[in-house]
Amino acid sequence: MSKDNYENKQLYLGIDGGGSKCRAVLYSDDQGVIAEAVSGPANALRGVALAQQHIVEATDTALSQIGLTPDFKSNLIAGIGLAGLNLEACMSEMKQWASPFKQTYYTTDLHIACLGAHDGEDGAVMIIGTGSSALVCQGNELIELGGHGFPVGDAGSGAWLGFKSIELTLQVMEGLHVNTSFTQAIIEHYDVSQAIELAQVVARFTPTEFAKLAPLIIQHATENDKHALSIVKAGAEYLSQLASKLLEGRDVHLSLIGGLSPLVERYLTPNVVTTLRPAKQPPEIGAVLFAKKSSAA
């Protein structure tokens, strides 16, 4: 389709922003997704200005894929779901943005994940990625649990798993626990020989940097390394409790979202696993559905 034809259509922008990346999709009613792009982190809790920058970057990249210039942003109806917007202060600051879009509607990353997972119908979702949180949509009711932000929350997430692994490795290096193949792998990964050296390496780590250790933790957990397994099981126990509380008294299905979901699922309790259903659509499509519904209201 030519650029001129796109210019004569109402296009929707769906934004899914989290601790690791910002994903943008451009959508038209007759063609569905026509372009998509990814930029840097867009967790509002880590900085609203940075999130806004990455929203614009991802949008401009997507527009360029269909031959449209950055100016076309002013024609888009945008649904923007970001981690951190469950916090009132972050939402308030975000709404002060002089958005470059025709219309802009804000919500949480959890809300758009739920809308996408259940194609706009009632359901629940739990995100297990850099952070962790859960939400149920039933009727006009939205109930969210978790998502308090790292380091005080987000148990079971990639950032939490990495943080707990570093914490335990420091104790191992000081002789408080025995060394295992897992903690030795962390020591070798950072090429350190003393606890203080490791502490200095990670002193300024962001949640994203801690989360990079998650695949290593899961790998050693599947090999039954006692340290890795204890951390993963503790995280999964929390996530199971979170899901159980969320679904209590509700006849809805739960979808897991986020890069760690397939790795952590096997450690969840059976009562949670029986409620699981695959997501029908990704969160960025949920953001499009949110934009369409909001603009029609």
Secondary structure, DSSP 8 states (H G I E B T S, - for coil): --HHHHHTS--EEEEEE-SS-EEEEEEETTTEEEEEEEES---GGG-HHHHHHHHHHHHHHHHHHTT--GGGGGG-EEEEEETTTTSHHHHHHHHTS--SSSEEEEEEHHHHHHHHHTTTSSEEEEEESSSEEEEEEETTEEEEEE---TTTS-TTSHHHHHHHHHHHHHHHHTTSS---HHHHHHHHHHT-SSHHHHHHHHTT--HHHHHTTHHHHHHHHHTT-HHHHHHHHHHHHHHHHHHHHHHTT----EEEESTTHHHHGGGS-HHHHTTB---SS-HHHHHHHHHHHHHH-
